[in-house]
Amino acid sequence: MLSNIGFPGLILILVVALIVFGPSKLPEIGKAVGSSLREFKKATNDIMNENDDYNNKEKR
């Protein structure tokens, strides 16, 4: 779904975000979203590693 946005759609989203939140809040929102994505990715990788460890123990 997100791959179909394209450059004009991305510009429109950024303009709407700028109007709604204002220029002073956008860096804070970007930082919060980035840290949330980083935590989600780390948790996902941890779960996948635990699953791989569990599967490797069962095969022995």
N, C-alpha and C positions, 0 to 999 in steps of 0.2 A: 504494500500500500504506500509506504513512504518513498519507494523508488519511483513512483509515478508523479511525484510532486513537480519536479522540474525547477529550473531557475526562476521563472516568473512567479510561480507559486511560493517559493521560498522568500522572495523579495516581499510579496504580499503579506506573508505571515510575519516577517520582521517588522514591516511598517505597522501592522495592526498591534503587535506587541509593544512597539515604541509608543503608539498612541495610548494604549490601555495602561501600561505600567510606567511610562515616562523614562527619560534617559538616565536618571539616577538609580533606578531600581534594576535595570537590565543586567548590569554586571553582577549584582548580588544573585539574581535569579539564575544566570548562567553558571555561576560558581556552585550554587546549590544543586542544580540539575547535574552538573559534571560530577560532583562528589557522590550524588545518589547513584548515578550510573556506574561509577567506579566501585562502590560498595556492592551493588547488585551483581556486577561482573565477578567480583572476588568471591561472593557467596555462591554463585553458580559454579565457578571453577572448583571451589572447595567441595561442593556436593558431587560434582562429576568425579573428582579425585577419590572421594570416599567410595563412590559406587565402583570405580575401577579397582580399588583395593579390595573391596568385598568380592567382586567377581574373580579376581586373581586368586584369592584365598580359597574360593569354592572349587576352582579348577584343579587345585593340587591334590 
